[in-house]
Amino acid sequence: MVFQVGSTLLDACVLTYVQKADTYGYMLTKTLKDNLDISESTLYPVLRRLQKENFLSTYDEPYEGRNRRYYKITEEGVKMCTIYKKEWGDYKNRVDRMITGGETDE
């Protein structure tokens, strides 16, 4: 992919994915890597930062004799996700207009 994923867009993708269902780090990493050009080492610092900003919380569940850490979106995370979705729509439409010469999804 020639377009780089910035930290704000990565935050939006993580929050949107976790908003659909609680998930654990490996599954989230796999899903994001399948769709975006990111490395595994990129994601865990993002998850820690989103936790620190109170957008995500964690809990552990036993799985095959070990604990698996799950990420859950917080109320603040849901609010931020709503903002990201609106801002993304506006941004995407402006970029689409520039690239396509005025044609958008609207």
Backbone as a printed PyTorch tensor [residue, N CA C, xyz], in Angstrom:
tensor([[[  0.8590,  -1.1740,   0.0000],
         [  0.0000,   0.0000,   0.0000],
         [  0.9020,   1.2330,   0.0000]],

        [[  0.6330,   2.1890,  -0.8580],
         [  1.4750,   3.3740,  -0.9460],
         [  1.0930,   4.4520,   0.0550]],

        [[ -0.1030,   4.3800,   0.6240],
         [ -0.5370,   5.3840,   1.5820],
         [ -0.1870,   4.9220,   2.9910]],

        [[  0.4280,   5.7980,   3.7650],
         [  0.7800,   5.4690,   5.1360],
         [ -0.4090,   5.7160,   6.0670]],

        [[ -0.4940,   4.8880,   7.0820],
         [ -1.5500,   5.0220,   8.0760],
         [ -0.9920,   5.8340,   9.2360]],

        [[ -1.5400,   7.0230,   9.4430],
         [ -1.1120,   7.8660,  10.5480],
         [ -1.7090,   7.3960,  11.8600]],

        [[ -1.2070,   7.9460,  12.9450],
         [ -1.6400,   7.4950,  14.2680],
         [ -3.1230,   7.7690,  14.5210]],

        [[ -3.6340,   8.8870,  14.0660],
         [ -5.0480,   9.1950,  14.2970],
         [ -5.9420,   8.2140,  13.5470]],

        [[ -5.5830,   7.9020,  12.3090],
         [ -6.3700,   6.9460,  11.5310],
         [ -6.2770,   5.5510,  12.1450]],

        [[ -5.1160,   5.1850,  12.6300],
         [ -4.9550,   3.8910,  13.2910],
         [ -5.7970,   3.8310,  14.5620]],

        [[ -5.8100,   4.9040,  15.3420],
         [ -6.6680,   4.9760,  16.5370],
         [ -8.1290,   4.7630,  16.1500]],

        [[ -8.5620,   5.4380,  15.0990],
         [ -9.9530,   5.3220,  14.6520],
         [-10.2700,   3.8900,  14.2410]],

        [[ -9.3550,   3.2430,  13.5330],
         [ -9.5790,   1.8600,  13.1010],
         [ -9.6540,   0.9160,  14.2990]],

        [[ -8.7580,   1.0780,  15.2580],
         [ -8.7590,   0.2250,  16.4480],
         [-10.0540,   0.4150,  17.2260]],

        [[-10.4210,   1.6540,  17.5030],
         [-11.6410,   1.8990,  18.2830],
         [-12.8770,   1.3780,  17.5600]],

        [[-12.9460,   1.5590,  16.2650],
         [-14.0910,   1.0850,  15.4980],
         [-14.1890,  -0.4350,  15.5540]],

        [[-13.0530,  -1.1020,  15.4210],
         [-13.0510,  -2.5680,  15.4690],
         [-13.4580,  -3.0680,  16.8540]],

        [[-12.8910,  -2.4850,  17.8930],
         [-13.1940,  -2.9240,  19.2580],
         [-14.6220,  -2.5600,  19.6380]],

        [[-15.1690,  -1.5150,  19.0420],
         [-16.5510,  -1.1350,  19.3390],
         [-17.5210,  -2.2390,  18.9020]],

        [[-17.1740,  -2.9660,  17.8560],
         [-18.0430,  -4.0380,  17.3640],
         [-18.1010,  -5.2080,  18.3380]],

        [[-16.9550,  -5.5220,  18.9550],
         [-16.8870,  -6.6240,  19.9240],
         [-15.5500,  -6.5650,  20.6450]],

        [[-15.5540,  -6.9420,  21.9150],
         [-14.2950,  -7.0420,  22.6450],
         [-13.3810,  -8.0040,  21.8800]],

        [[-12.0900,  -7.7390,  21.9220],
         [-11.1540,  -8.5800,  21.1870],
         [ -9.8220,  -8.6300,  21.9030]],

        [[ -9.0120,  -9.5900,  21.5420],
         [ -7.6780,  -9.7120,  22.1250],
         [ -6.6390,  -9.2450,  21.1140]],

        [[ -5.4660,  -8.9510,  21.6160],
         [ -4.4320,  -8.3060,  20.8130],
         [ -4.0620,  -9.0230,  19.5370]],

        [[ -3.8900, -10.3410,  19.5940],
         [ -3.4810, -11.0700,  18.3910],
         [ -4.5410, -10.9630,  17.2930]],

        [[ -5.8030, -11.1210,  17.6540],
         [ -6.8800, -11.0420,  16.6560],
         [ -6.9600,  -9.6380,  16.0550]],

        [[ -6.8160,  -8.6400,  16.8900],
         [ -6.8420,  -7.2640,  16.4150],
         [ -5.6670,  -7.0060,  15.4790]],

        [[ -4.4880,  -7.4670,  15.8680],
         [ -3.2990,  -7.2980,  15.0290],
         [ -3.4940,  -7.9720,  13.6850]],

        [[ -3.9770,  -9.2080,  13.6920],
         [ -4.1860,  -9.9500,  12.4460],
         [ -5.1730,  -9.2240,  11.5370]],

        [[ -6.2660,  -8.7630,  12.0990],
         [ -7.2810,  -8.0720,  11.3000],
         [ -6.7200,  -6.7860,  10.6890]],

        [[ -6.0220,  -6.0010,  11.5080],
         [ -5.4680,  -4.7510,  10.9960],
         [ -4.3890,  -5.0080,   9.9530]],

        [[ -3.5260,  -6.0090,  10.1860],
         [ -2.4790,  -6.3280,   9.2180],
         [ -3.0670,  -6.8090,   7.8960]],

        [[ -4.2100,  -7.4960,   7.9470],
         [ -4.8700,  -7.9660,   6.7310],
         [ -5.4490,  -6.8160,   5.9160]],

        [[ -5.6980,  -5.6850,   6.5620],
         [ -6.3500,  -4.5630,   5.8880],
         [ -5.4870,  -3.3240,   5.7300]],

        [[ -4.4800,  -3.1770,   6.5640],
         [ -3.6290,  -1.9920,   6.5340],
         [ -2.1660,  -2.4180,   6.5300]],

        [[ -1.3200,  -1.5510,   6.0770],
         [  0.1100,  -1.8370,   6.0380],
         [  0.7550,  -1.4030,   7.3490]],

        [[  0.6080,  -2.2520,   8.3880],
         [  1.2030,  -1.9490,   9.6890],
         [  1.9450,  -3.1840,  10.1900]],

        [[  2.8790,  -2.9530,  11.0770],
         [  3.6010,  -4.0710,  11.6790],
         [  2.9750,  -4.3990,  13.0300]],

        [[  3.2240,  -5.6140,  13.4840],
         [  2.6930,  -6.0480,  14.7750],
         [  3.2220,  -5.1670,  15.9010]],

        [[  4.4700,  -4.7570,  15.7900],
         [  5.0730,  -3.9430,  16.8460],
         [  4.4500,  -2.5550,  16.9360]],

        [[  3.7450,  -2.1290,  15.9140],
         [  3.0800,  -0.8310,  15.9090],
         [  1.8450,  -0.8320,  16.7990]],

        [[  1.1450,  -1.9340,  16.8570],
         [ -0.1750,  -1.9590,  17.4880],
         [ -0.1530,  -1.8960,  19.0070]],

        [[  0.7410,  -2.6170,  19.6520],
         [  0.6870,  -2.6670,  21.1180],
         [  0.9320,  -1.3110,  21.7840]],

        [[  1.8390,  -0.4840,  21.2840],
         [  1.9440,   0.8710,  21.8510],
         [  0.6570,   1.6820,  21.6550]],

        [[ -0.0240,   1.4740,  20.5410],
         [ -1.2980,   2.1610,  20.2890],
         [ -2.3310,   1.7110,  21.3190]],

        [[ -2.4040,   0.4140,  21.5670],
         [ -3.3600,  -0.0950,  22.5520],
         [ -3.0610,   0.4590,  23.9410]],

        [[ -1.7880,   0.5170,  24.3200],
         [ -1.4270,   1.0690,  25.6350],
         [ -1.8070,   2.5510,  25.7290]],

        [[ -1.5640,   3.2980,  24.6550],
         [ -1.9070,   4.7250,  24.6650],
         [ -3.4130,   4.9240,  24.7500]],

        [[ -4.1810,   4.1340,  24.0050],
         [ -5.6440,   4.2430,  24.0530],
         [ -6.1750,   3.8770,  25.4410]],

        [[ -5.5070,   2.9550,  26.1130],
         [ -5.8630,   2.6380,  27.4980],
         [ -5.5610,   3.8250,  28.4040]],

        [[ -4.3830,   4.3910,  28.2380],
         [ -3.9640,   5.5200,  29.0660],
         [ -4.9140,   6.7060,  28.8940]],

        [[ -5.4410,   6.8950,  27.6900],
         [ -6.3690,   7.9930,  27.4080],
         [ -7.8020,   7.6330,  27.7890]],

        [[ -7.9870,   6.4550,  28.3860],
         [ -9.2880,   5.9730,  28.8480],
         [-10.2780,   5.7150,  27.7090]],

        [[ -9.7730,   5.3390,  26.5380],
         [-10.6340,   4.9600,  25.4150],
         [-10.8430,   3.4500,  25.3720]],

        [[ -9.9090,   2.6960,  25.9810],
         [-10.0070,   1.2450,  26.0680],
         [ -9.7430,   0.8000,  27.4980]],

        [[-10.3720,  -0.2910,  27.8730],
         [-10.0450,  -0.9560,  29.1350],
         [ -9.7030,  -2.4050,  28.7930]],

        [[ -9.1500,  -3.1290,  29.7620],
         [ -8.7750,  -4.5250,  29.5210],
         [ -9.3330,  -5.4160,  30.6110]],

        [[ -9.4530,  -6.6720,  30.2690],
         [ -9.7790,  -7.7150,  31.2340],
         [ -9.1750,  -9.0110,  30.7120]],

        [[ -8.9120,  -9.9380,  31.6130],
         [ -8.3130, -11.2150,  31.2330],
         [ -9.3510, -12.3240,  31.3180]],

        [[ -9.2690, -13.2610,  30.3690],
         [-10.1280, -14.4460,  30.3500],
         [ -9.2290, -15.6670,  30.1550]],

        [[ -9.5040, -16.7480,  30.8820],
         [ -8.7100, -17.9660,  30.6720],
         [ -8.9570, -18.5540,  29.2860]],

        [[ -7.8840, -19.0100,  28.6660],
         [ -7.9870, -19.6450,  27.3520],
         [ -6.8840, -20.6950,  27.2520]],

        [[ -7.2790, -21.9450,  27.1380],
         [ -6.3460, -23.0660,  27.0160],
         [ -5.2440, -23.0140,  28.0760]],

        [[ -5.6350, -22.8070,  29.3210],
         [ -4.6990, -22.8250,  30.4310],
         [ -3.9030, -21.5470,  30.6490]],

        [[ -4.1600, -20.5380,  29.8440],
         [ -3.4690, -19.2490,  29.9890],
         [ -4.5140, -18.1410,  29.9990]],

        [[ -4.0890, -16.9770,  30.4220],
         [ -4.9890, -15.8220,  30.3550],
         [ -4.7930, -15.0940,  29.0350]],

        [[ -5.8930, -14.6750,  28.4690],
         [ -5.8720, -13.8800,  27.2360],
         [ -6.4110, -12.5040,  27.5960]],

        [[ -5.6780, -11.4700,  27.2480],
         [ -6.0970, -10.1030,  27.5580],
         [ -7.0130,  -9.5810,  26.4530]],

        [[ -8.2030,  -9.1580,  26.8750],
         [ -9.1880,  -8.5980,  25.9560],
         [ -9.2520,  -7.0840,  26.1150]],

        [[ -9.5480,  -6.4310,  25.0030],
         [ -9.7140,  -4.9850,  24.9870],
         [-11.1860,  -4.6790,  24.7760]],

        [[-11.6590,  -3.7210,  25.5690],
         [-13.0730,  -3.3150,  25.5390],
         [-13.1020,  -1.7990,  25.4150]],

        [[-13.9850,  -1.2910,  24.5740],
         [-14.0920,   0.1580,  24.4110],
         [-14.8350,   0.7450,  25.6170]],

        [[-14.3950,   1.9020,  26.0580],
         [-15.0400,   2.5920,  27.1790],
         [-16.0670,   3.5840,  26.6370]],

        [[-16.8010,   4.1880,  27.5520],
         [-17.7600,   5.2190,  27.1480],
         [-17.0470,   6.3720,  26.4500]],

        [[-15.8900,   6.7680,  26.9870],
         [-15.0950,   7.8310,  26.3460],
         [-14.6180,   7.3810,  24.9620]],

        [[-14.2690,   6.0970,  24.8410],
         [-13.8410,   5.5550,  23.5560],
         [-14.9540,   5.5870,  22.5240]],

        [[-16.1760,   5.2950,  22.9600],
         [-17.3330,   5.3480,  22.0500],
         [-17.5350,   6.7780,  21.5550]],

        [[-17.4120,   7.7470,  22.4580],
         [-17.5550,   9.1550,  22.0580],
         [-16.4860,   9.5330,  21.0420]],

        [[-15.2480,   9.1120,  21.3080],
         [-14.1490,   9.4420,  20.3990],
         [-14.3380,   8.7460,  19.0540]],

        [[-14.8260,   7.5210,  19.0870],
         [-15.0840,   6.7770,  17.8560],
         [-16.1220,   7.4940,  16.9970]],

        [[-17.1470,   8.0430,  17.6230],
         [-18.1770,   8.7980,  16.9040],
         [-17.5650,  10.0230,  16.2330]],

        [[-16.6910,  10.7040,  16.9460],
         [-16.0020,  11.8700,  16.3810],
         [-15.1400,  11.4440,  15.1900]],

        [[-14.3690,  10.3650,  15.3790],
         [-13.5080,   9.8840,  14.2900],
         [-14.3160,   9.5310,  13.0540]],

        [[-15.4530,   8.8640,  13.2270],
         [-16.2680,   8.4610,  12.0780],
         [-16.7810,   9.6770,  11.3190]],

        [[-17.2370,  10.6990,  12.0390],
         [-17.7150,  11.9170,  11.3750],
         [-16.5730,  12.6200,  10.6490]],

        [[-15.4560,  12.7800,  11.3500],
         [-14.3020,  13.4500,  10.7450],
         [-13.7910,  12.6760,   9.5340]],

        [[-13.7840,  11.3350,   9.6220],
         [-13.3200,  10.5260,   8.4910],
         [-14.2260,  10.7440,   7.2770]],

        [[-15.5310,  10.7450,   7.4960],
         [-16.4570,  10.9730,   6.3800],
         [-16.2010,  12.3030,   5.7060]],

        [[-16.0240,  13.3490,   6.4910],
         [-15.7500,  14.6750,   5.9370],
         [-14.4210,  14.6810,   5.1780]],

        [[-13.3930,  14.1070,   5.7900],
         [-12.0580,  14.0770,   5.1820],
         [-12.0640,  13.2650,   3.8830]],

        [[-12.6870,  12.0810,   3.9350],
         [-12.7540,  11.2040,   2.7630],
         [-13.4480,  11.9050,   1.6040]],

        [[-14.5260,  12.5980,   1.8950],
         [-15.2470,  13.2940,   0.8250],
         [-14.4070,  14.4080,   0.2080]],

        [[-13.6580,  15.1440,   1.0450],
         [-12.7950,  16.2060,   0.4980],
         [-11.6930,  15.6260,  -0.3690]],

        [[-11.0780,  14.5440,   0.0790],
         [-10.0180,  13.9100,  -0.7140],
         [-10.5980,  13.3280,  -1.9990]],

        [[-11.7480,  12.6700,  -1.9020],
         [-12.3940,  12.1230,  -3.0970],
         [-12.6690,  13.2100,  -4.1330]],

        [[-13.1470,  14.3600,  -3.6690],
         [-13.4260,  15.4710,  -4.5970],
         [-12.1510,  15.9130,  -5.3080]],

        [[-11.0600,  15.9750,  -4.5710],
         [ -9.7990,  16.4090,  -5.1760],
         [ -9.2790,  15.3680,  -6.1650]],

        [[ -9.3330,  14.1100,  -5.7990],
         [ -8.7590,  13.0400,  -6.6310],
         [ -9.6430,  12.7320,  -7.8350]],

        [[-10.9640,  12.7290,  -7.6510],
         [-11.8630,  12.3580,  -8.7340],
         [-12.3760,  13.5450,  -9.5260]],

        [[-11.9930,  14.7400,  -9.1150],
         [-12.4400,  15.9090,  -9.8430],
         [-13.8650,  16.3010,  -9.5370]],

        [[-14.3230,  16.0570,  -8.3380],
         [-15.6350,  16.5290,  -7.9270],
         [-16.6510,  15.4420,  -7.6590]],

        [[-16.3770,  14.2020,  -8.0470],
         [-17.3160,  13.1190,  -7.7990],
         [-17.0920,  12.5620,  -6.4040]],

        [[-18.1800,  12.4070,  -5.6210],
         [-18.0840,  11.8270,  -4.2830],
         [-19.2030,  10.8220,  -4.0710]],

        [[-19.1740,  10.1820,  -2.9060],
         [-20.2270,   9.2230,  -2.5290],
         [-21.5240,   9.9270,  -2.1400]],

        [[-21.4710,  11.2150,  -1.9050],
         [-22.6480,  11.9260,  -1.3870],
         [-23.7920,  11.9380,  -2.3730]]])
